[in-house]
Amino acid sequence: MSLDIAQLKESFQQNGYVVVPNFLDTNELKTVQINLERLIEITHQKRNYEHAFYANKHDKSSLKQLHRIEEDDFFKSYSTNSKWSSLASTLLNEKVEPALALEWFNKPPNYFHETPPHQDNFYFCFEPPQALTIWLALDHADQRTGCLHFIPGSYLQGIRPHRLSNNLGFSQTIVDFTEKDQRTGVAITANPGDAVIHHAETIHWAGSNQTTDRNRAALAMVFKSSTCQRNQQRFEAYQQSAKPFIQQELRLAEVVE
């Protein structure tokens, strides 16, 4: 991985997102993938539906999200990997705190649900919004498998109104998202090992996986600067607004014998 730091920072500051090709080399990527496969198998065997979302919970291959993976011993240690935190610190131009969360996302084959347009900081409620997500591609991500789309510069415009989305794992979507917004979005393709980084207030979404034989999996870490604090009043208001959806997710997570 060879980085032009100045160019990366300029692109991130201008657009609110940037791509780092080959962020992980082949061996680093393989280590992460092996441990994810192990964790997915353990999760499925334990029927841990509280932090795992399936399109069909009886089918391991339909797993679409895995939260709180930093509770696993390997990923607890991996979350302190300086390669990730150094990149976050460089792009935010501030010292960052340890990774807030690790999440695994997937769009299984024939999974026709889209990720709705949203801004992460509607959930996070950080002020100032000095936070970002590093999204590591584990598979080839393209238009057919549901790659990420970003609106360049949207993070500079503040938070737009959101409402409940009724989309499993993504409770909120932007209320006033328009066809113009859709046209403005830039599709970001990625290869395994590439990192796609976006600011917490960058508007983004992803299409559905229209293939019959390809996954679109990714590992994400969230970082915030040490000067960034959660607005507790905003956060409690978000939690209150999301209660109906959270209850729906819990019902969907119940084991059906």
C-alpha positions in Angstrom: 0.0 0.0 0.0 1.5 3.3 -1.2 -0.3 6.4 0.0 -0.1 10.0 -1.1 -1.2 11.4 2.2 -1.7 15.0 1.0 -3.9 13.8 -1.9 -6.0 11.5 0.3 -6.6 14.4 2.8 -7.5 16.8 0.0 -10.0 14.4 -1.5 -11.5 13.5 1.8 -11.9 17.2 2.8 -13.4 18.1 -0.6 -15.8 15.1 -1.0 -16.3 13.6 2.4 -15.1 10.2 1.3 -12.0 8.6 -0.2 -10.8 5.2 -1.4 -7.5 3.6 -0.3 -6.7 0.7 -2.7 -5.0 -2.3 -1.2 -5.4 -1.0 2.3 -4.8 -4.5 3.5 -2.4 -6.8 1.7 -3.3 -10.4 0.8 -2.0 -12.0 4.1 -3.7 -9.3 6.3 -6.9 -9.7 4.5 -6.8 -13.5 4.7 -6.3 -13.3 8.5 -9.4 -11.1 8.9 -11.5 -13.3 6.7 -10.6 -16.5 8.5 -11.5 -15.0 11.8 -14.8 -13.6 10.4 -15.7 -17.0 9.1 -15.0 -18.5 12.6 -17.1 -15.9 14.3 -20.0 -16.3 11.9 -20.0 -20.0 12.5 -20.0 -19.6 16.3 -22.7 -16.9 16.1 -24.9 -19.2 14.0 -24.4 -22.2 16.2 -25.3 -20.1 19.3 -28.3 -18.6 17.5 -27.2 -15.2 18.7 -29.9 -13.2 17.0 -29.5 -10.1 19.2 -26.5 -8.9 17.2 -26.9 -10.9 14.0 -29.4 -10.1 11.3 -30.4 -12.8 8.8 -32.5 -12.6 5.7 -33.5 -16.1 6.8 -32.2 -16.9 10.2 -32.3 -20.7 9.5 -29.8 -20.1 6.6 -26.3 -19.2 7.7 -25.4 -18.0 4.2 -28.2 -15.3 4.4 -26.5 -13.4 7.3 -26.5 -9.7 6.4 -25.1 -7.9 9.5 -23.1 -8.8 12.6 -22.7 -6.2 15.3 -20.4 -5.9 18.3 -17.8 -8.2 16.9 -15.2 -6.4 19.0 -16.4 -8.6 21.9 -14.6 -11.5 20.2 -11.0 -11.9 21.5 -9.4 -11.6 18.1 -11.4 -8.6 17.0 -11.0 -6.9 20.4 -7.3 -7.0 19.8 -7.6 -6.1 16.1 -9.7 -3.0 16.9 -6.5 -1.5 18.3 -4.6 -2.0 15.0 -2.7 1.2 14.4 -3.0 1.0 10.6 -6.7 1.8 11.0 -6.5 4.4 13.7 -3.6 6.2 12.0 -5.6 6.5 8.7 -8.6 7.9 10.7 -6.4 10.4 12.5 -4.8 11.5 9.3 -8.1 12.2 7.5 -9.7 13.9 10.5 -6.5 15.8 11.1 -6.9 15.1 14.8 -6.0 12.4 17.3 -8.7 9.7 17.4 -10.0 7.6 20.2 -9.9 3.8 19.9 -12.4 2.3 17.5 -16.0 2.8 18.8 -17.4 -0.2 17.0 -16.7 -3.0 14.6 -19.4 -4.3 12.3 -19.6 -6.8 9.5 -22.0 -6.1 6.7 -23.1 -8.3 3.8 -25.5 -8.4 0.9 -26.0 -12.1 0.2 -26.8 -13.2 -3.4 -30.4 -12.5 -4.4 -30.8 -10.1 -1.5 -33.0 -7.4 -3.1 -33.1 -5.0 -0.1 -31.3 -1.7 -0.7 -29.5 0.3 2.1 -31.5 3.5 2.3 -29.8 6.9 2.0 -28.7 8.2 5.4 -26.1 10.0 7.4 -24.3 8.1 10.2 -24.2 11.1 12.5 -28.0 11.1 12.7 -27.5 7.9 14.8 -24.2 9.0 16.4 -25.2 12.5 17.5 -21.5 13.6 17.7 -20.6 17.3 18.1 -18.5 18.5 16.5 -19.1 15.8 13.8 -15.4 14.8 13.7 -16.0 11.1 13.0 -15.7 8.7 10.1 -16.1 5.0 9.1 -13.5 2.9 7.5 -15.3 0.3 5.3 -13.0 -2.6 4.2 -14.2 -4.5 1.2 -14.0 -8.3 1.7 -15.5 -9.1 -1.7 -15.7 -7.3 -5.1 -18.2 -4.5 -4.7 -19.8 -3.2 -7.9 -23.2 -1.9 -9.1 -24.6 -5.5 -9.4 -23.7 -6.5 -5.9 -24.8 -3.3 -4.3 -21.7 -1.0 -3.9 -21.7 2.2 -1.9 -22.9 5.5 -3.3 -21.9 8.9 -1.9 -23.0 12.5 -2.6 -19.7 14.5 -2.8 -19.5 17.4 -0.4 -22.8 16.5 1.4 -21.1 16.3 4.8 -20.6 20.1 4.6 -24.3 20.7 4.5 -25.2 19.4 7.9 -27.8 16.7 8.9 -30.9 16.3 6.8 -34.2 15.2 8.4 -34.6 11.4 8.8 -37.5 9.0 9.5 -38.0 5.3 10.1 -37.0 3.2 7.1 -38.4 -0.3 7.9 -35.1 -1.7 6.6 -33.7 -4.4 8.8 -30.4 -3.1 10.3 -30.8 0.4 9.0 -33.6 2.1 11.0 -33.5 5.5 9.4 -33.6 7.1 6.0 -33.5 10.7 4.7 -37.0 12.2 4.5 -36.4 14.7 1.6 -34.1 12.6 -0.5 -34.7 13.5 -4.2 -34.1 12.2 -7.7 -31.5 14.9 -8.0 -29.7 13.5 -4.9 -29.9 10.1 -6.5 -28.3 11.4 -9.8 -25.6 13.3 -7.9 -24.5 10.1 -6.1 -21.2 8.6 -7.1 -20.9 4.8 -7.2 -17.7 3.5 -5.6 -16.5 0.1 -6.7 -14.0 -1.7 -4.6 -11.8 -4.8 -4.6 -11.1 -7.1 -1.6 -8.6 -5.3 0.6 -9.6 -1.8 -0.5 -10.8 0.7 2.2 -13.6 3.1 1.5 -13.7 5.9 4.1 -16.6 8.3 4.6 -17.3 11.2 7.0 -20.1 10.7 9.6 -22.3 13.3 7.8 -21.7 12.2 4.2 -24.9 11.1 2.6 -24.6 7.5 1.4 -26.6 4.4 0.4 -26.1 1.1 -1.4 -28.1 -0.8 -4.0 -29.3 -4.4 -3.7 -27.4 -7.5 -4.6 -28.8 -8.6 -8.0 -26.4 -11.5 -8.5 -27.1 -15.2 -7.9 -23.7 -16.3 -6.7 -21.7 -13.4 -5.2 -21.6 -11.9 -1.7 -20.8 -8.3 -1.0 -19.3 -8.3 2.5 -17.3 -5.6 4.3 -15.8 -4.9 7.7 -16.4 -1.5 9.2 -14.7 0.4 12.0 -16.0 3.7 13.4 -13.6 6.4 14.8 -14.2 9.8 16.4 -11.7 12.5 17.4 -10.9 13.1 21.0 -12.6 16.5 20.8 -15.9 15.0 19.7 -18.6 14.4 22.2 -22.1 12.8 22.0 -25.1 15.2 22.3 -27.0 13.2 24.8 -30.3 15.1 24.2 -30.2 14.4 20.5 -29.2 10.8 21.1 -32.1 10.1 23.4 -34.5 11.7 20.9 -33.1 9.4 18.2 -33.4 6.4 20.5 -37.0 7.3 21.3 -37.9 7.8 17.6 -36.3 4.4 16.7 -38.1 2.5 19.5 -40.8 1.0 17.2 -38.2 -0.2 14.7 -36.0 -1.7 17.5 -39.0 -3.6 18.8 -39.7 -4.8 15.3 -36.1 -6.0 14.9 -36.3 -7.8 18.2 -39.5 -9.6 17.1 -37.8 -10.6 13.8 -34.8 -11.9 15.8 -37.0 -14.3 17.9 -36.3 -18.0 17.2 -39.1 -19.6 15.3 -39.0 -23.3 15.8 
